[in-house]
Amino acid sequence: MNTAARRATIGAIIKLLCDHFPQAFSPGGQPRRPLKVGIHADLLATLGDVVKRRELKSALRAYTSKPSYLRELSAGAARVSLDGTPAGTVTSEDEMIAKARLAELANPAPLPGTEAKSTPATEVALRTSSVSTASPARPSAASAPMRSSLADLREAARRRREAAV
């Protein structure tokens, strides 16, 4: 399944949850209530074969990863079950994890191997500094992982087979 189809499936499942369980699930743009720990099992028991286990898990992950949901996780807040009744409370540890996740979403870490984007202020500082503005040196081969060719992989497999004999 490609990414667009997967996103469409997750969106459809979240819409299904919002339609069938409005006391627990809110559509986008509305405040979201903290869900009961273990609500996944309750949903599987209630929905039966309507959704696949893996797709439901992905939809719940998408729903609970949104900033609107994470902001609602404050220590002592009531968690809700499928029918909207209180089912536990948010712990201080849950709140700390949510705040950390919100911080990650606000300031995503650069992907490994990519350079951080420079801001106009750092570009001006670089241009006006006395340091040479020549292009940066290429990373050494030791710092970057080497990609193995198919021939390298075959040779490594041959050596392993010989060593095993």
Stockholm file with secondary structure:
# STOCKHOLM 1.0

chainA/1-165         MNTAARRATIGAIIKLLCDHFPQAFSPGGQPRRPLKVGIHADLLATLGDVVKRRELKSALRAYTSKPSYLRELSAGAARVSLDGTPAGTVTSEDEMIAKARLAELANPAPLPGTEAKSTPATEVALRTSSVSTASPARPSAASAPMRSSLADLREAARRRREAAV
#=GR chainA/1-165 SS CCHHHHHHHHHHHHHHHHHHCTTTCCCTTSCCCCBCTTHHHHHHHHHGGGSCHHHHHHHHHHHHTSHHHHTTCCTTCEEECTTSCEEEECCHHHHHHHHHHHHHHHSCCCCTTCCCCCCHHHHHHHHHSSSCCSCCCCCCTTTSCCCCCHHHHHHHHHHHHHHHC
#=GC SS_cons         CCHHHHHHHHHHHHHHHHHHCTTTCCCTTSCCCCBCTTHHHHHHHHHGGGSCHHHHHHHHHHHHTSHHHHTTCCTTCEEECTTSCEEEECCHHHHHHHHHHHHHHHSCCCCTTCCCCCCHHHHHHHHHSSSCCSCCCCCCTTTSCCCCCHHHHHHHHHHHHHHHC
//
